[in-house]
Amino acid sequence: MVLRSTLGLGLLLLALASTTAHAADGTSPLQIVVSKDKQSLVVYDGDTVVATSKVSSGKRGHETPTGIFSILEKRRYHESNIYSNAPMPFMQRLTWSGIALHASNSVPSYPASHGCVRLPNAFAKSLYKMTERGLHVVISDRQIAPQPVSHSVLFQPSAPEPQLLSDATLRPAMSQIPGGNVEVAMSEPAAADPAAPVARAEDHRAPIRILITRRGARELNLDVQAALNGLGFDAGVPDGALGSRSIAAIRAFESAEGREPKGRVTPELVDALFKKANLPPPANGQLLVRRDFTPLFEAPVTITEPEIALGAHFYQFQDIDARTGKGNWFALSLDNVIPKSMKARLGITLDDDALAYNAATRVLDRIQMTAELREQVEDVLAPGSSLTVSDMGLGPETGRGTDFVTITHPAKG
C-alpha cells in the first residue's frame, strides 16, 4: 500500500471523527505505527490507513526507544515529573519509565523531544478520543506497515459449543472472567435473520496478549524445581527463583548421584536430572499470555533451528467473519540487533533479517506447540488480541500493569 505523505487537514479530521465511532464499538481494533525515519505517525485499521500525522521524537542523547508498546495510561492533562513539570496535554503513556505520546506546541519535522513522541495539538486531541488503554503502538526506525498474514500457527477462536436455551452452561474459561455476564434465553427466540452477524460470547471478551520467546533462567529453574520435586527432593513450590530450599534440593540430588554438591543449575545438572526423572530435555521456548495487563497463563513451546534469531514480529487479530467464526491477522516485522552477550547466552549464530521475504511467516514455521496449548489459547482469543515473537524475553519494561513491552535494538547508523 502506498501512503500519501500529505493529507488535507479537513480530510484528516473527517477520518479521525468517523473512525472514533467505528473503533468505539469494539468491532475494529486499531493500531498505531510511529516511524522515526519519516517522523510520522499512522493509525491503522488492519492494513487500512485511518489517519496520519507528523511527529517529533527524541533528539540525540534522548532517543525514543523502538519496539512494541501499548497504551498504559491516559490523561487529558499531565505534567512531566522528570523535566520541570513540562506540560504534556492528551498524554498517552507507553512505558512507566517515562515514554508517552502527547500534544505539543513545538512539533518540528525532526527529532526534538526528550524521548516522548510529540504530536500537533489538534491531532493529539482527536487521537486521544480514538484510543483506549491497551491499544498497541509500534515504534520503528524505518517506515513499516501492517500486512495481512496467514499461517497455521496463528490462532483462531475455538468453535462455540451448541447450547440448549435454558440448559446452557458456562465453559470454565468463561466462568473465570472477572465481571463477565452471561445471558440465558428463557423463551423461544425469534427467527434469526441469516444475514445478521452471529453474536458470540468470545466477541465481548477483553483481548489477550501473547508472547512467544526463548526460555530464560526463570523458566529453566521452574523445570528444575518440578523435576526435583518429582524425584522426592523437596525444592518447594516451583516459582523460578532458586532460594535456599531449592539449592538444598539440588545439592541433595547431586550427592545422591555421586556428584560434587555445587547447588547450581548447569547444563550438566539439567541433563543428569532430566535423565534421572525420565523426562525429555526442557523446551527452549515459552508462550505467555496476559489479559487486562495481568498474567493469565504460560507454557513451554519448541523453537526449531534455535541458532537462528527469531527477530521481532508483531501480529494483531481482528475482523471475525460472522459466518465462519474466523478472523484475520496483520503482521509487522521490526529491525532488531541482538547484543553479542545475549547471542552467546542464547546460542544464536545467525541474525534475523526483518526485510527478508515473508519474514513474519517464516519465523512461525519454527514454532511448535501441543494441541492442548493451542486449544487453551484459542478458547480465550478475542478480537484485538495480539502475538509478539521475539528473542528478547521479558524485558524490564514488562511488569505489573503492562502488556508485553518489547524494546528493539536497531542497527547503528
WOGI-V540543 format. One record per residue. N is the residue number from 0. RES is the residue in one letter. PSI is psi in degrees with one decimal (none if undefined). NEAR is the number of other ideal C-beta (glycine too) atoms within 10 Angstrom. D_CENTER is the distance of its C-alpha to the mean C-alpha in whole Angstrom. Layout:
N:RES:PSI:NEAR:D_CENTER
N:RES:PSI:NEAR:D_CENTER
//
This chain:
0:M:133.9:9:25
1:V:125.8:6:27
2:L:130.2:13:26
3:R:131.0:8:29
4:S:-19.8:9:29
5:T:133.6:7:31
6:L:139.5:16:31
7:G:145.0:8:34
8:L:-39.4:10:33
9:G:-43.3:8:34
10:L:-40.9:11:32
11:L:-48.6:18:29
12:L:-33.4:15:30
13:L:-42.2:13:30
14:A:-40.7:17:27
15:L:-46.1:20:25
16:A:-43.5:14:28
17:S:-35.4:12:27
18:T:-28.9:20:23
19:T:-47.5:17:23
20:A:-37.7:10:25
21:H:-40.2:14:23
22:A:-27.1:21:20
23:A:-25.7:12:21
24:D:1.7:7:22
25:G:5.7:14:19
26:T:-16.9:14:19
27:S:86.8:17:18
28:P:139.0:24:14
29:L:168.2:24:14
30:Q:154.6:24:12
31:I:134.5:25:14
32:V:123.4:22:15
33:V:128.5:25:17
34:S:116.4:21:19
35:K:-31.5:21:21
36:D:-47.1:12:24
37:K:-6.8:17:25
38:Q:54.2:20:24
39:S:158.3:18:23
40:L:134.6:23:20
41:V:131.8:21:19
42:V:128.6:24:18
43:Y:143.9:22:17
44:D:100.5:19:17
45:G:-118.1:18:16
46:D:15.2:14:18
47:T:129.7:13:21
48:V:125.9:17:22
49:V:-41.6:22:22
50:A:156.1:25:23
51:T:159.1:20:23
52:S:154.7:21:25
53:K:157.5:17:26
54:V:171.7:27:24
55:S:112.6:21:25
56:S:-169.3:27:23
57:G:138.2:19:24
58:K:175.0:14:27
59:R:133.2:6:28
60:G:-16.1:7:28
61:H:38.8:14:25
62:E:140.4:16:23
63:T:128.0:23:19
64:P:149.1:20:16
65:T:154.0:24:14
66:G:-159.9:27:11
67:I:119.4:28:7
68:F:174.1:28:8
69:S:159.7:24:9
70:I:118.6:19:12
71:L:-28.3:20:13
72:E:146.5:13:17
73:K:135.1:17:19
74:R:129.8:15:23
75:R:-34.4:10:26
76:Y:130.8:11:28
77:H:147.0:19:26
78:E:136.3:13:28
79:S:132.0:16:27
80:N:8.4:9:28
81:I:-41.1:11:28
82:Y:72.2:14:30
83:S:43.3:7:33
84:N:35.0:10:31
85:A:134.5:15:31
86:P:140.2:13:30
87:M:72.3:22:26
88:P:151.5:18:27
89:F:49.8:24:24
90:M:133.7:21:22
91:Q:105.6:29:18
92:R:136.7:22:16
93:L:-28.2:28:13
94:T:153.6:19:14
95:W:-8.1:15:16
96:S:-1.9:12:18
97:G:6.6:14:20
98:I:134.5:24:18
99:A:162.7:25:18
100:L:138.3:27:19
101:H:161.8:24:23
102:A:153.1:23:26
103:S:149.8:22:29
104:N:-12.0:9:32
105:S:100.9:9:32
106:V:74.4:21:29
107:P:164.8:12:31
108:S:41.3:11:30
109:Y:161.1:9:29
110:P:127.7:18:27
111:A:-4.8:16:29
112:S:179.8:24:26
113:H:22.9:17:26
114:G:-30.9:20:22
115:C:172.4:27:21
116:V:108.9:26:21
117:R:141.9:27:24
118:L:148.0:26:24
119:P:146.7:19:28
120:N:-49.4:15:29
121:A:-41.3:14:29
122:F:-42.0:23:26
123:A:-39.3:24:24
124:K:-44.5:15:26
125:S:-41.2:22:25
126:L:-38.1:23:22
127:Y:-36.3:20:21
128:K:-22.8:14:23
129:M:-23.6:20:20
130:T:163.7:19:17
131:E:163.5:15:16
132:R:137.5:14:14
133:G:-15.8:18:10
134:L:137.0:21:11
135:H:142.1:24:8
136:V:120.0:21:11
137:V:126.5:25:11
138:I:125.9:25:14
139:S:151.4:24:16
140:D:-38.9:18:19
141:R:164.9:14:20
142:Q:125.5:14:20
143:I:159.9:21:18
144:A:143.7:16:17
145:P:142.7:23:15
146:Q:143.1:16:17
147:P:141.1:11:17
148:V:145.2:19:17
149:S:133.0:9:18
150:H:147.2:16:18
151:S:-24.3:10:19
152:V:-28.6:18:16
153:L:129.8:17:14
154:F:153.5:20:14
155:Q:150.0:17:16
156:P:142.2:21:17
157:S:146.4:18:20
158:A:131.7:10:24
159:P:139.7:12:25
160:E:137.6:8:28
161:P:138.4:6:31
162:Q:142.7:14:33
163:L:159.8:9:36
164:L:-71.3:11:37
165:S:-3.8:9:38
166:D:14.1:7:37
167:A:139.5:13:33
168:T:156.0:11:31
169:L:135.4:14:28
170:R:149.9:14:25
171:P:-40.2:7:24
172:A:-35.1:17:20
173:M:-38.6:15:22
174:S:-14.2:10:24
175:Q:-3.2:11:22
176:I:121.0:17:20
177:P:131.4:8:21
178:G:9.6:5:23
179:G:137.8:14:23
180:N:137.0:7:26
181:V:124.7:13:28
182:E:134.4:8:31
183:V:120.1:12:34
184:A:134.4:11:36
185:M:2.0:7:40
186:S:169.5:7:42
187:E:124.3:7:42
188:P:157.2:7:39
189:A:159.1:6:41
190:A:132.5:6:40
191:A:143.4:8:37
192:D:115.8:7:37
193:P:-19.9:7:36
194:A:-11.5:7:34
195:A:146.0:8:32
196:P:143.9:12:28
197:V:120.0:13:28
198:A:129.8:10:26
199:R:146.3:15:24
200:A:-35.7:18:23
201:E:-28.1:19:19
202:D:-17.3:16:19
203:H:7.3:14:20
204:R:158.0:20:17
205:A:142.4:19:14
206:P:154.2:23:11
207:I:159.7:22:8
208:R:126.1:25:5
209:I:134.9:22:5
210:L:126.2:24:5
211:I:121.9:22:9
212:T:177.3:23:11
213:R:147.4:22:14
214:R:141.7:19:16
215:G:-165.8:14:18
216:A:-38.2:13:21
217:R:-46.6:14:19
218:E:-38.8:22:19
219:L:-40.1:17:22
220:N:-37.4:18:24
221:L:-44.1:19:23
222:D:-42.4:22:24
223:V:-45.3:24:27
224:Q:-42.2:26:28
225:A:-40.7:15:27
226:A:-40.6:22:30
227:L:-45.7:23:32
228:N:-38.4:17:32
229:G:-27.0:14:33
230:L:1.3:17:36
231:G:6.9:10:37
232:F:115.2:19:36
233:D:101.1:12:35
234:A:6.6:25:32
235:G:-173.2:16:31
236:V:123.9:9:28
237:P:120.3:16:25
238:D:-0.5:13:23
239:G:-5.5:15:22
240:A:122.5:12:24
241:L:89.5:20:28
242:G:-172.3:11:30
243:S:-34.1:9:34
244:R:-43.6:13:34
245:S:-39.8:25:32
246:I:-40.6:16:33
247:A:-37.7:16:37
248:A:-39.4:23:36
249:I:-44.7:23:35
250:R:-38.9:17:38
251:A:-40.8:18:40
252:F:-44.5:24:38
253:E:-42.4:20:39
254:S:-41.3:11:43
255:A:-26.2:13:43
256:E:6.2:12:42
257:G:25.3:6:45
258:R:158.1:13:42
259:E:125.1:8:42
260:P:88.0:15:40
261:K:-27.0:13:38
262:G:26.7:17:35
263:R:150.6:12:32
264:V:107.2:19:30
265:T:162.9:10:31
266:P:-36.7:8:30
267:E:-41.4:12:34
268:L:-47.4:18:33
269:V:-44.1:16:30
270:D:-47.0:11:32
271:A:-41.7:15:35
272:L:-44.9:23:33
273:F:-31.5:16:32
274:K:-40.6:10:35
275:K:-38.3:15:37
276:A:0.3:16:34
277:N:46.5:9:34
278:L:150.0:14:31
279:P:160.1:7:29
280:P:150.8:10:27
281:P:145.6:16:24
282:A:154.0:19:21
283:N:0.7:17:19
284:G:165.3:22:16
285:Q:135.9:21:13
286:L:126.4:22:11
287:L:145.6:20:9
288:V:132.9:21:8
289:R:154.7:18:8
290:R:135.3:20:10
291:D:41.1:15:12
292:F:18.7:16:10
293:T:134.5:12:12
294:P:137.2:11:12
295:L:-54.5:17:13
296:F:170.1:14:14
297:E:157.3:15:13
298:A:154.4:16:15
299:P:148.7:17:17
300:V:169.3:20:16
301:T:132.7:13:19
302:I:113.4:21:18
303:T:162.0:11:21
304:E:56.4:11:23
305:P:-15.0:16:21
306:E:-12.7:10:23
307:I:133.0:17:21
308:A:144.6:23:18
309:L:-32.1:24:15
310:G:-155.8:23:14
311:A:109.8:28:11
312:H:139.7:26:10
313:F:133.8:24:7
314:Y:134.9:24:8
315:Q:139.6:23:9
316:F:133.6:24:11
317:Q:-174.7:21:15
318:D:57.7:16:18
319:I:129.1:22:20
320:D:126.1:11:23
321:A:-26.8:12:25
322:R:-42.2:10:28
323:T:-20.2:8:26
324:G:6.2:16:23
325:K:153.4:11:20
326:G:-178.6:19:18
327:N:148.0:18:17
328:W:144.1:23:14
329:F:136.8:24:13
330:A:149.7:25:12
331:L:139.2:23:12
332:S:129.4:25:13
333:L:150.3:25:14
334:D:139.3:19:16
335:N:114.6:24:16
336:V:115.2:14:19
337:I:132.8:22:19
338:P:146.8:10:21
339:K:-39.0:9:24
340:S:-38.3:8:24
341:M:-39.9:15:21
342:K:-42.0:17:22
343:A:-41.8:11:25
344:R:-36.7:13:23
345:L:-5.7:19:21
346:G:28.9:10:24
347:I:126.5:19:22
348:T:-10.9:11:25
349:L:125.9:10:24
350:D:156.5:14:22
351:D:150.2:24:19
352:D:104.1:13:20
353:A:-19.0:20:18
354:L:-4.8:10:21
355:A:151.5:12:22
356:Y:130.9:7:23
357:N:34.6:14:20
358:A:-37.9:15:18
359:A:-22.6:22:15
360:T:-31.9:19:17
361:R:-34.9:16:19
362:V:-30.6:26:16
363:L:-25.1:19:15
364:D:-21.5:13:19
365:R:2.1:17:18
366:I:125.0:20:16
367:Q:137.5:12:18
368:M:163.6:18:18
369:T:156.5:12:20
370:A:-33.7:7:21
371:E:-40.9:8:21
372:L:-42.4:16:17
373:R:-43.8:17:17
374:E:-38.5:11:19
375:Q:-40.6:18:17
376:V:-46.3:20:14
377:E:-22.6:15:15
378:D:-20.4:15:18
379:V:5.9:24:15
380:L:140.3:22:13
381:A:160.4:22:14
382:P:138.7:21:14
383:G:-4.8:25:11
384:S:157.4:25:8
385:S:160.0:24:5
386:L:130.3:26:5
387:T:131.6:23:5
388:V:122.9:26:8
389:S:150.8:28:10
390:D:-15.4:20:13
391:M:-14.3:24:12
392:G:-158.3:20:11
393:L:99.9:18:11
394:G:175.8:14:12
395:P:-20.6:10:15
396:E:-13.5:19:13
397:T:122.9:18:10
398:G:-151.9:11:13
399:R:133.5:8:14
400:G:26.3:10:14
401:T:161.4:18:10
402:D:-169.0:26:6
403:F:117.8:24:5
404:V:120.0:25:7
405:T:115.1:27:8
406:I:125.3:19:12
407:T:164.5:22:13
408:H:92.9:17:17
409:P:161.1:19:19
410:A:145.8:9:22
411:K:132.4:5:25
412:G:none:4:27
//
